[in-house]
């Protein structure tokens, strides 16, 4: 279960830029997905 709901004023999506060095893209996404 999620602890907090997404604020309605922020829209439906979260946009971000992923900067990585010496890391495979899928490895970086897997790390991020653990926090979602």
LINFENHU-V776163 format. One record per pair of residues at least 12 apart in sequence whose C-alpha atoms are under 7 Angstrom apart, sorted by the first residue. I is the first residue (numbers start at 0). J is the second residue. Records with the same first field share a line. If there is no record, write none. Layout:
I=J, J
//
This chain:
none
//
